[in-house]
Amino acid sequence: MSSYSNIQSLLGDQAESLLGHTCSTISKDRLHLPGPNWLDSVHSQSDRPTRALGGLAAMLNHGRLGGSGYVSILPVDQGIEHTGGASFAPNPDYFDPANIVELAIDGGCNAVCSTLGVLGSVSRYYAHKIPFMVKLNHNEILSYPNFYDQTMFASVDQAFDMGAQAVGATIYFGSHESRRQIQEVSEAFSRAHELGMATVLWCYLRNSAFKKGGVDYHDAADLTGQANHLGVTIQADIIKQKLPTKNNPGFTDIGFGKTHDKVYGELSSDHPVDMCRYQLANCYMGRSGLINSGGASGSNDLAQAVETAVVNKRAGGMGLISGRKAFQKAKGEGVELLHAIQDVYLCNDVTIA
């Protein structure tokens, strides 16, 4: 079975809608699309220090997607974000950091992203074999009662000293603590660029007021799009965002912020590709790359991962960052899932909508 046929098969009833869709909201000719020359023709126009291009190039040129302009990243910071037990009980092998890095290598990933402790514990053996991305801040949930804040666990200089090519961070936009997080991460990203590392920002939303009338707007296209727009403002090279699931007028429904009627008609629609494209538009039309997250592990991970990859690619995104779907199962299955994601980006028949 060809790669395209396999993708169609995994998409099932969604195949025609997702693969045949033409985006009539924001046309693809207005975007800065990923490709072999993206770093030279788009990103190099910015004021990033010359050495910072090296860290990004190291990721873009590694793994099965190397040289394509797309990325497939394995993130494993859930030991802090979700507790080690909850994260690694399904496959205890991943309590050992070496197995995390080996999964990324065997899975053909562009980079492996994890904590200072995980990557630092095996850096001398692996840092030259696959690009490291150190996740700088985390929300730990051992404090009781739980509260949601991102705290710096590591410094940019520590990441540089272990040989990392990139750093990652999360901002909980919409939270009371977001202003502090913005300042912390902005300073960290500036230092990372000085040292020659790429920067990736998890642009997540956190505020109980974003749930109203039984509807959760944390994954609405308009709110997540604005989070992306704030993220690129502090010079994130790549934005990580959850795939949007609704085109409701979130700002209007929650009675907060500002928006425009055209956001929900001319600039987006209820189609998943159009919603994702609106997210990308807020990444300066693709001058910063958009990667979507793989989400929690479930009963149909392979099909869900491929569906997310198809939506992201057809919207003009740069790739996928998928963790739990890959490491919460036997290694062979994890490798298969990562390869299936990458096959979407390697398949020329999956085009930009």
Contacts in CASP RR format, 6 or more apart in sequence:
PFRMAT RR
TARGET T0000
AUTHOR 0000-0000-0000
METHOD contacts of the structure
MODEL  1
MSSYSNIQSLLGDQAESLLGHTCSTISKDRLHLPGPNWLDSVHSQSDRPT
RALGGLAAMLNHGRLGGSGYVSILPVDQGIEHTGGASFAPNPDYFDPANI
VELAIDGGCNAVCSTLGVLGSVSRYYAHKIPFMVKLNHNEILSYPNFYDQ
TMFASVDQAFDMGAQAVGATIYFGSHESRRQIQEVSEAFSRAHELGMATV
LWCYLRNSAFKKGGVDYHDAADLTGQANHLGVTIQADIIKQKLPTKNNPG
FTDIGFGKTHDKVYGELSSDHPVDMCRYQLANCYMGRSGLINSGGASGSN
DLAQAVETAVVNKRAGGMGLISGRKAFQKAKGEGVELLHAIQDVYLCNDV
TIA
1 9 0 8 1.000
3 343 0 8 1.000
3 346 0 8 1.000
3 347 0 8 1.000
3 349 0 8 1.000
4 347 0 8 1.000
4 349 0 8 1.000
4 350 0 8 1.000
6 340 0 8 1.000
6 343 0 8 1.000
7 15 0 8 1.000
7 19 0 8 1.000
7 306 0 8 1.000
7 310 0 8 1.000
7 343 0 8 1.000
7 344 0 8 1.000
7 347 0 8 1.000
7 350 0 8 1.000
8 15 0 8 1.000
8 19 0 8 1.000
9 15 0 8 1.000
10 302 0 8 1.000
10 303 0 8 1.000
10 306 0 8 1.000
10 307 0 8 1.000
10 340 0 8 1.000
11 18 0 8 1.000
11 19 0 8 1.000
11 303 0 8 1.000
11 306 0 8 1.000
11 307 0 8 1.000
11 310 0 8 1.000
12 303 0 8 1.000
14 307 0 8 1.000
17 271 0 8 1.000
18 272 0 8 1.000
18 273 0 8 1.000
18 307 0 8 1.000
18 310 0 8 1.000
18 311 0 8 1.000
18 314 0 8 1.000
19 310 0 8 1.000
19 314 0 8 1.000
19 350 0 8 1.000
20 353 0 8 1.000
21 271 0 8 1.000
21 273 0 8 1.000
21 274 0 8 1.000
21 314 0 8 1.000
21 353 0 8 1.000
22 353 0 8 1.000
23 271 0 8 1.000
23 273 0 8 1.000
23 274 0 8 1.000
23 277 0 8 1.000
23 314 0 8 1.000
23 315 0 8 1.000
23 353 0 8 1.000
25 265 0 8 1.000
25 266 0 8 1.000
25 267 0 8 1.000
25 268 0 8 1.000
25 269 0 8 1.000
25 274 0 8 1.000
25 277 0 8 1.000
25 278 0 8 1.000
26 267 0 8 1.000
26 277 0 8 1.000
26 278 0 8 1.000
26 281 0 8 1.000
28 316 0 8 1.000
28 352 0 8 1.000
28 353 0 8 1.000
30 285 0 8 1.000
31 277 0 8 1.000
31 280 0 8 1.000
31 281 0 8 1.000
31 285 0 8 1.000
31 286 0 8 1.000
31 316 0 8 1.000
31 352 0 8 1.000
32 38 0 8 1.000
32 42 0 8 1.000
32 284 0 8 1.000
32 285 0 8 1.000
32 286 0 8 1.000
32 287 0 8 1.000
33 286 0 8 1.000
33 316 0 8 1.000
33 352 0 8 1.000
34 68 0 8 1.000
34 69 0 8 1.000
34 70 0 8 1.000
34 289 0 8 1.000
34 316 0 8 1.000
34 317 0 8 1.000
34 318 0 8 1.000
34 319 0 8 1.000
35 67 0 8 1.000
35 68 0 8 1.000
35 69 0 8 1.000
35 70 0 8 1.000
36 67 0 8 1.000
36 68 0 8 1.000
36 69 0 8 1.000
38 60 0 8 1.000
38 69 0 8 1.000
39 53 0 8 1.000
39 56 0 8 1.000
39 57 0 8 1.000
39 60 0 8 1.000
39 69 0 8 1.000
42 286 0 8 1.000
42 287 0 8 1.000
43 53 0 8 1.000
43 56 0 8 1.000
43 237 0 8 1.000
43 287 0 8 1.000
44 53 0 8 1.000
46 235 0 8 1.000
46 287 0 8 1.000
48 193 0 8 1.000
48 235 0 8 1.000
48 237 0 8 1.000
49 193 0 8 1.000
49 194 0 8 1.000
49 196 0 8 1.000
51 194 0 8 1.000
51 195 0 8 1.000
51 196 0 8 1.000
52 192 0 8 1.000
52 193 0 8 1.000
52 194 0 8 1.000
52 196 0 8 1.000
52 197 0 8 1.000
52 198 0 8 1.000
52 237 0 8 1.000
54 165 0 8 1.000
54 196 0 8 1.000
54 198 0 8 1.000
55 131 0 8 1.000
55 165 0 8 1.000
55 166 0 8 1.000
55 196 0 8 1.000
55 197 0 8 1.000
55 198 0 8 1.000
56 166 0 8 1.000
56 198 0 8 1.000
56 237 0 8 1.000
58 131 0 8 1.000
58 165 0 8 1.000
58 198 0 8 1.000
59 71 0 8 1.000
59 73 0 8 1.000
59 110 0 8 1.000
59 111 0 8 1.000
59 131 0 8 1.000
59 133 0 8 1.000
59 165 0 8 1.000
59 166 0 8 1.000
59 198 0 8 1.000
60 66 0 8 1.000
60 67 0 8 1.000
60 69 0 8 1.000
60 71 0 8 1.000
60 110 0 8 1.000
61 67 0 8 1.000
62 109 0 8 1.000
62 110 0 8 1.000
62 111 0 8 1.000
62 130 0 8 1.000
62 131 0 8 1.000
63 72 0 8 1.000
63 108 0 8 1.000
63 109 0 8 1.000
63 110 0 8 1.000
63 130 0 8 1.000
64 72 0 8 1.000
64 107 0 8 1.000
64 108 0 8 1.000
64 109 0 8 1.000
64 339 0 8 1.000
64 342 0 8 1.000
64 346 0 8 1.000
65 71 0 8 1.000
65 72 0 8 1.000
65 108 0 8 1.000
65 110 0 8 1.000
65 342 0 8 1.000
65 345 0 8 1.000
65 346 0 8 1.000
66 110 0 8 1.000
68 345 0 8 1.000
68 346 0 8 1.000
69 318 0 8 1.000
70 313 0 8 1.000
70 318 0 8 1.000
70 319 0 8 1.000
70 345 0 8 1.000
71 110 0 8 1.000
71 111 0 8 1.000
71 238 0 8 1.000
71 291 0 8 1.000
71 318 0 8 1.000
71 319 0 8 1.000
71 321 0 8 1.000
72 108 0 8 1.000
72 109 0 8 1.000
72 110 0 8 1.000
72 319 0 8 1.000
72 320 0 8 1.000
72 321 0 8 1.000
72 322 0 8 1.000
72 338 0 8 1.000
72 341 0 8 1.000
72 342 0 8 1.000
72 345 0 8 1.000
73 109 0 8 1.000
73 110 0 8 1.000
73 111 0 8 1.000
73 112 0 8 1.000
73 113 0 8 1.000
73 133 0 8 1.000
73 200 0 8 1.000
73 291 0 8 1.000
73 320 0 8 1.000
73 321 0 8 1.000
73 322 0 8 1.000
74 100 0 8 1.000
74 103 0 8 1.000
74 104 0 8 1.000
74 107 0 8 1.000
74 109 0 8 1.000
74 111 0 8 1.000
74 112 0 8 1.000
74 113 0 8 1.000
74 321 0 8 1.000
74 322 0 8 1.000
74 323 0 8 1.000
74 326 0 8 1.000
74 327 0 8 1.000
74 338 0 8 1.000
75 113 0 8 1.000
75 114 0 8 1.000
75 133 0 8 1.000
75 135 0 8 1.000
75 321 0 8 1.000
75 322 0 8 1.000
75 323 0 8 1.000
76 87 0 8 1.000
76 94 0 8 1.000
76 100 0 8 1.000
76 112 0 8 1.000
76 113 0 8 1.000
76 114 0 8 1.000
76 118 0 8 1.000
76 323 0 8 1.000
76 327 0 8 1.000
77 113 0 8 1.000
77 114 0 8 1.000
77 115 0 8 1.000
77 118 0 8 1.000
77 135 0 8 1.000
77 138 0 8 1.000
78 84 0 8 1.000
78 86 0 8 1.000
78 87 0 8 1.000
78 323 0 8 1.000
78 324 0 8 1.000
79 85 0 8 1.000
79 86 0 8 1.000
79 87 0 8 1.000
79 88 0 8 1.000
79 115 0 8 1.000
80 115 0 8 1.000
80 138 0 8 1.000
80 139 0 8 1.000
80 140 0 8 1.000
80 153 0 8 1.000
81 138 0 8 1.000
81 139 0 8 1.000
81 140 0 8 1.000
81 141 0 8 1.000
82 141 0 8 1.000
83 141 0 8 1.000
83 142 0 8 1.000
84 95 0 8 1.000
87 94 0 8 1.000
87 324 0 8 1.000
87 328 0 8 1.000
88 94 0 8 1.000
88 95 0 8 1.000
88 327 0 8 1.000
90 297 0 8 1.000
90 328 0 8 1.000
90 329 0 8 1.000
91 327 0 8 1.000
91 328 0 8 1.000
91 329 0 8 1.000
91 330 0 8 1.000
91 331 0 8 1.000
93 99 0 8 1.000
93 331 0 8 1.000
94 100 0 8 1.000
94 103 0 8 1.000
94 327 0 8 1.000
97 114 0 8 1.000
97 117 0 8 1.000
97 118 0 8 1.000
97 119 0 8 1.000
97 120 0 8 1.000
97 121 0 8 1.000
97 122 0 8 1.000
98 122 0 8 1.000
98 125 0 8 1.000
98 126 0 8 1.000
99 331 0 8 1.000
100 112 0 8 1.000
100 114 0 8 1.000
100 118 0 8 1.000
100 327 0 8 1.000
101 112 0 8 1.000
101 119 0 8 1.000
101 122 0 8 1.000
101 126 0 8 1.000
101 129 0 8 1.000
101 130 0 8 1.000
102 331 0 8 1.000
103 326 0 8 1.000
103 327 0 8 1.000
103 331 0 8 1.000
103 334 0 8 1.000
103 335 0 8 1.000
103 338 0 8 1.000
104 111 0 8 1.000
104 112 0 8 1.000
104 130 0 8 1.000
105 112 0 8 1.000
105 126 0 8 1.000
105 129 0 8 1.000
105 130 0 8 1.000
106 331 0 8 1.000
106 335 0 8 1.000
107 334 0 8 1.000
107 335 0 8 1.000
107 338 0 8 1.000
107 339 0 8 1.000
108 338 0 8 1.000
108 339 0 8 1.000
108 342 0 8 1.000
109 130 0 8 1.000
109 338 0 8 1.000
110 131 0 8 1.000
111 130 0 8 1.000
111 131 0 8 1.000
111 132 0 8 1.000
111 133 0 8 1.000
111 165 0 8 1.000
111 166 0 8 1.000
112 119 0 8 1.000
112 130 0 8 1.000
112 131 0 8 1.000
112 132 0 8 1.000
112 133 0 8 1.000
113 132 0 8 1.000
113 133 0 8 1.000
113 134 0 8 1.000
113 135 0 8 1.000
113 166 0 8 1.000
113 168 0 8 1.000
113 200 0 8 1.000
113 321 0 8 1.000
114 133 0 8 1.000
114 134 0 8 1.000
114 135 0 8 1.000
115 134 0 8 1.000
115 135 0 8 1.000
115 138 0 8 1.000
115 153 0 8 1.000
115 154 0 8 1.000
116 134 0 8 1.000
116 135 0 8 1.000
116 136 0 8 1.000
116 153 0 8 1.000
116 154 0 8 1.000
116 158 0 8 1.000
116 159 0 8 1.000
116 162 0 8 1.000
119 126 0 8 1.000
119 127 0 8 1.000
119 132 0 8 1.000
119 134 0 8 1.000
119 162 0 8 1.000
119 164 0 8 1.000
120 162 0 8 1.000
123 132 0 8 1.000
123 162 0 8 1.000
123 163 0 8 1.000
126 132 0 8 1.000
127 162 0 8 1.000
127 163 0 8 1.000
127 164 0 8 1.000
131 164 0 8 1.000
131 165 0 8 1.000
131 166 0 8 1.000
132 159 0 8 1.000
132 162 0 8 1.000
132 163 0 8 1.000
132 164 0 8 1.000
132 165 0 8 1.000
132 166 0 8 1.000
133 164 0 8 1.000
133 165 0 8 1.000
133 166 0 8 1.000
133 167 0 8 1.000
133 168 0 8 1.000
133 198 0 8 1.000
133 200 0 8 1.000
134 154 0 8 1.000
134 158 0 8 1.000
134 159 0 8 1.000
134 162 0 8 1.000
134 164 0 8 1.000
134 166 0 8 1.000
134 167 0 8 1.000
134 168 0 8 1.000
135 154 0 8 1.000
135 167 0 8 1.000
135 168 0 8 1.000
135 169 0 8 1.000
135 170 0 8 1.000
136 152 0 8 1.000
136 153 0 8 1.000
136 154 0 8 1.000
136 155 0 8 1.000
136 156 0 8 1.000
136 159 0 8 1.000
136 167 0 8 1.000
136 168 0 8 1.000
136 169 0 8 1.000
136 185 0 8 1.000
136 188 0 8 1.000
137 150 0 8 1.000
137 151 0 8 1.000
137 152 0 8 1.000
137 153 0 8 1.000
137 154 0 8 1.000
137 169 0 8 1.000
137 170 0 8 1.000
137 181 0 8 1.000
137 184 0 8 1.000
137 185 0 8 1.000
138 150 0 8 1.000
138 151 0 8 1.000
138 153 0 8 1.000
138 170 0 8 1.000
139 148 0 8 1.000
139 149 0 8 1.000
139 150 0 8 1.000
139 151 0 8 1.000
139 170 0 8 1.000
139 172 0 8 1.000
140 151 0 8 1.000
148 172 0 8 1.000
148 175 0 8 1.000
148 206 0 8 1.000
149 172 0 8 1.000
149 175 0 8 1.000
149 177 0 8 1.000
149 181 0 8 1.000
150 169 0 8 1.000
150 170 0 8 1.000
150 171 0 8 1.000
150 172 0 8 1.000
150 177 0 8 1.000
150 181 0 8 1.000
152 184 0 8 1.000
152 188 0 8 1.000
155 188 0 8 1.000
156 167 0 8 1.000
156 188 0 8 1.000
156 191 0 8 1.000
156 192 0 8 1.000
156 195 0 8 1.000
156 197 0 8 1.000
157 191 0 8 1.000
157 195 0 8 1.000
159 167 0 8 1.000
159 192 0 8 1.000
159 197 0 8 1.000
160 192 0 8 1.000
160 195 0 8 1.000
160 196 0 8 1.000
160 197 0 8 1.000
164 197 0 8 1.000
165 197 0 8 1.000
165 198 0 8 1.000
166 192 0 8 1.000
166 197 0 8 1.000
166 198 0 8 1.000
166 199 0 8 1.000
166 200 0 8 1.000
167 188 0 8 1.000
167 189 0 8 1.000
167 192 0 8 1.000
167 197 0 8 1.000
167 198 0 8 1.000
167 199 0 8 1.000
167 200 0 8 1.000
168 199 0 8 1.000
168 200 0 8 1.000
168 201 0 8 1.000
168 202 0 8 1.000
169 185 0 8 1.000
169 188 0 8 1.000
169 189 0 8 1.000
169 199 0 8 1.000
169 200 0 8 1.000
169 201 0 8 1.000
169 202 0 8 1.000
170 181 0 8 1.000
170 201 0 8 1.000
170 202 0 8 1.000
170 204 0 8 1.000
171 178 0 8 1.000
171 181 0 8 1.000
171 182 0 8 1.000
171 185 0 8 1.000
171 201 0 8 1.000
171 202 0 8 1.000
171 203 0 8 1.000
171 204 0 8 1.000
171 227 0 8 1.000
171 230 0 8 1.000
171 231 0 8 1.000
172 178 0 8 1.000
172 181 0 8 1.000
172 204 0 8 1.000
172 205 0 8 1.000
172 206 0 8 1.000
173 203 0 8 1.000
173 204 0 8 1.000
173 205 0 8 1.000
173 206 0 8 1.000
173 226 0 8 1.000
173 227 0 8 1.000
173 230 0 8 1.000
174 205 0 8 1.000
174 206 0 8 1.000
174 207 0 8 1.000
174 210 0 8 1.000
175 181 0 8 1.000
175 206 0 8 1.000
175 207 0 8 1.000
178 206 0 8 1.000
182 230 0 8 1.000
182 234 0 8 1.000
185 201 0 8 1.000
185 234 0 8 1.000
186 234 0 8 1.000
186 235 0 8 1.000
189 199 0 8 1.000
189 201 0 8 1.000
189 234 0 8 1.000
189 235 0 8 1.000
189 236 0 8 1.000
190 235 0 8 1.000
192 198 0 8 1.000
192 199 0 8 1.000
193 199 0 8 1.000
193 235 0 8 1.000
198 237 0 8 1.000
198 238 0 8 1.000
199 235 0 8 1.000
199 236 0 8 1.000
199 237 0 8 1.000
199 238 0 8 1.000
200 236 0 8 1.000
200 237 0 8 1.000
200 238 0 8 1.000
200 239 0 8 1.000
200 240 0 8 1.000
200 291 0 8 1.000
201 231 0 8 1.000
201 234 0 8 1.000
201 236 0 8 1.000
201 238 0 8 1.000
201 239 0 8 1.000
201 240 0 8 1.000
202 240 0 8 1.000
203 224 0 8 1.000
203 227 0 8 1.000
203 228 0 8 1.000
203 230 0 8 1.000
203 231 0 8 1.000
203 236 0 8 1.000
203 239 0 8 1.000
203 240 0 8 1.000
203 241 0 8 1.000
204 218 0 8 1.000
204 227 0 8 1.000
204 241 0 8 1.000
204 242 0 8 1.000
205 217 0 8 1.000
205 218 0 8 1.000
205 223 0 8 1.000
205 224 0 8 1.000
205 227 0 8 1.000
206 218 0 8 1.000
209 254 0 8 1.000
209 256 0 8 1.000
210 216 0 8 1.000
210 217 0 8 1.000
210 218 0 8 1.000
210 223 0 8 1.000
210 254 0 8 1.000
211 217 0 8 1.000
211 218 0 8 1.000
212 253 0 8 1.000
212 254 0 8 1.000
215 246 0 8 1.000
215 248 0 8 1.000
215 253 0 8 1.000
217 223 0 8 1.000
217 246 0 8 1.000
217 248 0 8 1.000
217 250 0 8 1.000
217 253 0 8 1.000
217 254 0 8 1.000
218 224 0 8 1.000
218 242 0 8 1.000
219 242 0 8 1.000
219 243 0 8 1.000
219 244 0 8 1.000
219 245 0 8 1.000
219 246 0 8 1.000
220 244 0 8 1.000
220 245 0 8 1.000
220 246 0 8 1.000
220 247 0 8 1.000
220 248 0 8 1.000
220 250 0 8 1.000
221 244 0 8 1.000
221 246 0 8 1.000
221 247 0 8 1.000
221 268 0 8 1.000
221 275 0 8 1.000
221 276 0 8 1.000
221 278 0 8 1.000
221 279 0 8 1.000
222 247 0 8 1.000
222 249 0 8 1.000
222 250 0 8 1.000
222 251 0 8 1.000
222 259 0 8 1.000
222 263 0 8 1.000
222 264 0 8 1.000
222 268 0 8 1.000
222 278 0 8 1.000
223 250 0 8 1.000
223 251 0 8 1.000
224 241 0 8 1.000
224 242 0 8 1.000
224 244 0 8 1.000
224 279 0 8 1.000
225 241 0 8 1.000
225 244 0 8 1.000
225 278 0 8 1.000
225 279 0 8 1.000
225 281 0 8 1.000
225 282 0 8 1.000
226 282 0 8 1.000
227 241 0 8 1.000
228 239 0 8 1.000
228 241 0 8 1.000
228 279 0 8 1.000
228 282 0 8 1.000
228 283 0 8 1.000
228 290 0 8 1.000
229 282 0 8 1.000
229 283 0 8 1.000
231 239 0 8 1.000
232 239 0 8 1.000
232 282 0 8 1.000
232 283 0 8 1.000
232 284 0 8 1.000
232 287 0 8 1.000
232 288 0 8 1.000
236 288 0 8 1.000
237 288 0 8 1.000
237 289 0 8 1.000
238 288 0 8 1.000
238 289 0 8 1.000
238 290 0 8 1.000
238 291 0 8 1.000
238 318 0 8 1.000
239 283 0 8 1.000
239 288 0 8 1.000
239 289 0 8 1.000
239 290 0 8 1.000
239 291 0 8 1.000
240 291 0 8 1.000
240 292 0 8 1.000
240 293 0 8 1.000
240 321 0 8 1.000
241 279 0 8 1.000
241 290 0 8 1.000
241 291 0 8 1.000
241 292 0 8 1.000
241 293 0 8 1.000
242 292 0 8 1.000
242 293 0 8 1.000
242 295 0 8 1.000
243 272 0 8 1.000
243 275 0 8 1.000
243 276 0 8 1.000
243 292 0 8 1.000
243 293 0 8 1.000
243 294 0 8 1.000
243 308 0 8 1.000
243 311 0 8 1.000
243 312 0 8 1.000
244 272 0 8 1.000
244 275 0 8 1.000
244 276 0 8 1.000
244 278 0 8 1.000
244 279 0 8 1.000
245 272 0 8 1.000
245 275 0 8 1.000
246 270 0 8 1.000
246 275 0 8 1.000
247 264 0 8 1.000
247 268 0 8 1.000
247 269 0 8 1.000
247 270 0 8 1.000
247 274 0 8 1.000
247 275 0 8 1.000
248 264 0 8 1.000
249 259 0 8 1.000
249 263 0 8 1.000
249 264 0 8 1.000
250 259 0 8 1.000
251 257 0 8 1.000
251 258 0 8 1.000
251 259 0 8 1.000
252 259 0 8 1.000
263 278 0 8 1.000
267 278 0 8 1.000
267 281 0 8 1.000
268 274 0 8 1.000
268 275 0 8 1.000
268 277 0 8 1.000
268 278 0 8 1.000
269 275 0 8 1.000
272 311 0 8 1.000
273 311 0 8 1.000
273 314 0 8 1.000
273 315 0 8 1.000
273 353 0 8 1.000
274 315 0 8 1.000
276 290 0 8 1.000
276 292 0 8 1.000
276 311 0 8 1.000
276 312 0 8 1.000
276 315 0 8 1.000
276 316 0 8 1.000
276 317 0 8 1.000
277 315 0 8 1.000
277 316 0 8 1.000
277 353 0 8 1.000
279 290 0 8 1.000
279 315 0 8 1.000
280 286 0 8 1.000
280 289 0 8 1.000
280 290 0 8 1.000
280 315 0 8 1.000
280 316 0 8 1.000
280 317 0 8 1.000
283 289 0 8 1.000
283 290 0 8 1.000
286 316 0 8 1.000
286 317 0 8 1.000
289 317 0 8 1.000
289 318 0 8 1.000
290 312 0 8 1.000
290 315 0 8 1.000
290 316 0 8 1.000
290 317 0 8 1.000
290 318 0 8 1.000
290 319 0 8 1.000
291 312 0 8 1.000
291 317 0 8 1.000
291 318 0 8 1.000
291 319 0 8 1.000
291 320 0 8 1.000
291 321 0 8 1.000
292 308 0 8 1.000
292 311 0 8 1.000
292 312 0 8 1.000
292 317 0 8 1.000
292 319 0 8 1.000
292 320 0 8 1.000
292 321 0 8 1.000
293 320 0 8 1.000
293 321 0 8 1.000
293 322 0 8 1.000
294 304 0 8 1.000
294 305 0 8 1.000
294 308 0 8 1.000
294 320 0 8 1.000
294 321 0 8 1.000
294 322 0 8 1.000
294 323 0 8 1.000
294 324 0 8 1.000
294 325 0 8 1.000
295 322 0 8 1.000
295 323 0 8 1.000
295 324 0 8 1.000
295 325 0 8 1.000
296 324 0 8 1.000
296 325 0 8 1.000
297 324 0 8 1.000
297 325 0 8 1.000
297 328 0 8 1.000
297 329 0 8 1.000
298 304 0 8 1.000
298 325 0 8 1.000
301 325 0 8 1.000
301 329 0 8 1.000
301 337 0 8 1.000
302 336 0 8 1.000
302 337 0 8 1.000
302 340 0 8 1.000
304 325 0 8 1.000
305 320 0 8 1.000
305 322 0 8 1.000
305 325 0 8 1.000
305 337 0 8 1.000
305 340 0 8 1.000
305 341 0 8 1.000
306 340 0 8 1.000
306 341 0 8 1.000
306 344 0 8 1.000
308 320 0 8 1.000
308 322 0 8 1.000
309 319 0 8 1.000
309 320 0 8 1.000
309 341 0 8 1.000
309 344 0 8 1.000
309 345 0 8 1.000
310 344 0 8 1.000
310 350 0 8 1.000
312 318 0 8 1.000
312 319 0 8 1.000
312 320 0 8 1.000
313 319 0 8 1.000
313 344 0 8 1.000
313 345 0 8 1.000
313 350 0 8 1.000
313 352 0 8 1.000
314 350 0 8 1.000
314 351 0 8 1.000
314 352 0 8 1.000
314 353 0 8 1.000
315 352 0 8 1.000
315 353 0 8 1.000
316 352 0 8 1.000
316 353 0 8 1.000
319 345 0 8 1.000
320 341 0 8 1.000
322 337 0 8 1.000
322 338 0 8 1.000
322 341 0 8 1.000
325 334 0 8 1.000
325 337 0 8 1.000
326 334 0 8 1.000
326 335 0 8 1.000
326 337 0 8 1.000
326 338 0 8 1.000
327 334 0 8 1.000
329 337 0 8 1.000
344 350 0 8 1.000
END
